[in-house]
């Protein structure tokens, strides 16, 4: 039983590492799907969605001047932080991760695209 627990822990650690190994250059291309609603980089401002500078490990619903949905505010108040794992889950199916979110985007189907977008966003910490 103890061996099974150790194996499961190692498996989870390896999964978390896999999320971190994206390609930022490829992520910049994938981010074009997001750019109509979100900005990132120097001088980024809120658009239809909040600007995404400093997103990794930021508490949810905390960008100043952005009006979040009640659902996203509630998640932030519950302690949701945009870790790489949480971002991965959110970007897969936003409305499953935060029901009633304002984000209309259905999600990204390819894990590599999600890993790449996370790598791209990490440049703007």
N, C-alpha and C positions, 0 to 999 in steps of 0.2 A: 504494500500500500504506500509506504514511504517513497519507494522508487517511482511509483506512478505520479505522486505529487511533485517530485523533483522533475520528472519528465514534462509534466504539464507546465510547471514554472518556466523551464527552459524554452518550451514551445511558445509561451506567451511573450517571453523576452525576445525571442527571434522574430515574432510577428511585429512587435513594436519597432524593432530595428528595421524591418523591411519597409515600414512606412517612412522612415527617415531617409531612405536611400533613393530619392528621386533625382531627376536631372532638371536643374533650374532653367536651362535654356529651352528645354522642351516644355517646361511648365509655363514659361512666358507665352508660348504659342497657345497652350490650352487656356491660359488666362484671358485670351481674347473673347472667349465665351462669357466671361464675367465682366469685362470692361465696360459694357453698356450700363451696368448698375454700380460697379465698384471701381475705386481708384486705389492705386498703390504707388509709392515712390515720393520723391521730393515734391512738396506742394499739393499732395493728394487731398482732395476735399470730399465730403459726403456727396453722394449722388442719390439715386433711387435707393441704393443700399449704402451702408457706412463705408468709409475709407478703411483699408485693411492694413495700414502700417502698424507694426507692433502686435499683430494678431496672435502669434503663437504664445501660449501661456497667459493670455489676457482673459480676465473674467468676461463672460458674455454680457452683452448689452451695456457696454461702458464707454462707447465712443461719444465724446462730448458733442452736443448739437445734433445728434441723430435721433429721430423719433422711432423707437423700436415698437414692434407689436407687443401686445400684452403677454403673449405666449413666450416671446424671447426675454422680456423683462423678468417674467416669473422664473425662467430657467437660470438667468443670472442671479436672481435672489436666492435660488436653491443652491447656488455654488458652482454652476457650470463654468468651467474654464476651457478655453480653446487649446487643449493639448493636441498633439499630433493625432492621437487615437480618436479623440472627439471630433476633430476636423475631418478625419477620414470617414467616420460614420456619417457626419452631417453632409458632406459632399457627395456621399453615395446616394442618400435619399433624404433631403432636407426636411420634408414634411413628415417623414417617419420619425426622425430624430427630435424635431421640435414641431409637434402638431400645431397647426394654425399660425405658423410663421408667415411673415409677409413675403418671404423669398419665393418667387414663382418658379424658379429654375427646378427642373425635375431631378437633377443629379447627374453625376458622371458615372458611366458604366464600367469604364476600364480602370482597374486599380492603378495601373502605371500612370494614367492621367492624373489621378488624385495624388499619388506620390510626387509626381513632377510639379504639380501646382503647389503643394506644401513646400517643396524645396525652393520654388520660386518665391513664395511668400516669406520664407525664412531669411531671405536677403534683406528684407525691410523691417528688421527687428530694431 
